[in-house]
Amino acid sequence: MSGVKGAIGHAMAAAGALEAIVAAYTCSSGIVPPTVNLIEPDEGCELDHVIGEPRQAKRTTMLSVSFAGRTERGG
């Protein structure tokens, strides 16, 4: 399990393109980037997080979900 938003921040309209590039590279190279700023997952979370260093994956399955939104609050 890995996420790139911690590394690239909220890129607004470019977020989907950046995420797609990382997903394509990960699928082609088999190298999964770590989740930046994740030191220790919550207790009881049984996902296999990539922490600290990139990891070579035996197989890769990608789910890339991107959306941009805008919230306006009336005053």
N, C-alpha and C positions, 0 to 999 in steps of 0.2 A: 504494500500500500504506500503510495507516494502522492504528494501534492506539490504543485509548483507556485501557487499563489504567494506563499511566504517568501519566495525568491524574487518574484517579479512585481509583487504588489498588485494593486487594482489598476490595470491598464485600460480601463473603460472599453472603448470600442475595439481596441487591439487585443483584448484578453483572449478572445476565441481563437484568433490567428496564432498568437504565441503558444497557447495550450496545444493547438493542433500540430505546430512544429515540434514541440517537445514530445508529443505522443508519437508522431511519425518517426522521429529519431530513436526513441526508445524501442519501438517495434522493429526498426531496421537493425539497430546495433545490439539490442538485448541488454543495454545498460540502463538501469533504473536510477534516476536521480534521487537523492535523499530529500525528505521534507525538512526544509529550513526551519530552524527554531523549535523543532520537536525534540525534546530531551528525553522525556519519559511519557509514554501513552498512559491514559487513565487505567487504573486497576480494573481488571475484568475484561478489557478490550482484547479480543483474541486475534486481531488482524496482524499480519506480518508486516510491520512498518519498516521502511527503509530510513534509518537514522544515521546521521553523521557522514557517511561516505556512500558514493554510488555503489550499486551492487549489480553483478551479472545475474540476469534472470534466466531460469531454465525455460520458461515460457512467458509470454506476455499477453495479457488481455487488457485492452484499454477501454475506458469509459470517459469520454470527454464531454462534460456538460458545462456550457458557458451561456451566460445571459447578462445583459446589462440592464439596469433599471434606474429609475429616478423616483425619488420620493419627495414630495413637496408637502410641507406642513403649513397650514394656514395660521396666521397669528391673530 
